């Protein structure tokens, strides 16, 4: 068989306790739903071959390509604050790694490809709906400029899976800088396997943070680097109204990518307490809680590194606490910088944070749409005659009027012309996000074997910062009867 994947595997060379070697379970009659041809080219994989019957069999797990080293990764994790010592890939199999056209190592993983030793009585399969959701949202996040795993392909398996009802089975081919999580470190730390933690840390440094290897204290440098990436990632989530929904430590990637799009969602009306996940009954992972939870997860990460930071536990804890103490400033700097850009501000003034918060408070009280409010501010920044489009999003439009007085005074302190400001605001305030009701409509159409809405939504979301007047309906929030208030994990 001709090798069509340029595999260059590294994780498979780690010790046997890092994973279980397991091949995907063959499926009946795979059928390609969607192939990300641009991503395939970036990965140096021939998209025409991937779309062929042979390639589709690989994407479905029916055929294992030459050079693959299929395995299920071992990891642990805190799930809603409760520690589980062994989780692992229960429905995902890492085929191997490739080096893309930019020289970046990327994992290629099949999600929904059958049971593994970590399945815990699960079937190891994925239903069509969650595969469609992850494909849409991960690719939307990439277009928005948020670090994320990517979707290479989605295929039907020709089999049914049992959830609440019988549903079409599907497999997602996920691409990531790696699938190493905070929970991967916890797996070894929970077993007091310091050598395993050290091997994993060395692997992560070599793969993701090579500069740390040159630092005086490489493990402290690793901790600092992971803290920074997570803080900046969560700030980006808040800027686009994204709610991960299940920020367990096993869903926290040490590479700084968004991973595992289960019960995720984008807000419509702004409310910092917004929760969509059907399993988040206490609001632990609500929109505004995400920075706090990121720090909580990073604290668990730091705990796994303590024996490597210093042989004296007290000293190690002090060093780790100092590193974690930087999180708030890193996050706040990134978050406030993004808010200033969203408001059309190019410089920093002491009262900018209060100005932004006053708008967010008014938006909460008036159920103003998060995405549209900021998008329409761009036109309002050019000419006050455009205020009406923003005012109409507020239950009480005078709440916006009162805030806009202070905003315009602040804009007057900037030197940029209106056109430059408007252009800059349009590059951070998207017109289009994968709104829940749109995603759900696509899923329902797919369940009826109609993928035209899927293709159309993907095309719109590929250009989130462009107005696309002919697609204006996709920018609109849902009508009351269209609202989707709960999202589900899919396992």
Secondary structure, DSSP 4 states (H G I P E B T S, - for coil): ----S-B---GGGS-GGGEEE-PPPP-SS-EEEEE-HHHHHHTT--HHHHTSHHHHHHHHTSSPPTT---EEE---EEETTEEES----SSEEEEEEEE-TTS-EEEEEEETB---TT-TT---BEEHHHHHHHHHHHHHHHHHT--B-EEEEEEEEEEEEESSSEEEEEEEEEEES---BHHHHHHHHHTT-HHHHHHHHHHHHHHH-HHHHTSTTHHHHHHHHHHHHHHHHHHHHHHTTEE-S---GGG-BTTS-B---SS-EE-SB--TT---BTT-TT-TT-GGGHHHHHHHHHHHHHHHHHHHH-SSHHHHHHHHHHHHTTHHHHHHHHHHHHHHHHTT--S--TTHHHHHHHHHHHHHHHT-BHHHHHHHHHHHHH-GGGHHHHHTTSSSHHHHHHHHHHHHHHHTT--S-HHHHHHHHHTTS-S----HHHHHHHHHHHHTT--HHHHHHHHHHTTTTS--GGGGGGGSPPPGGG----B----
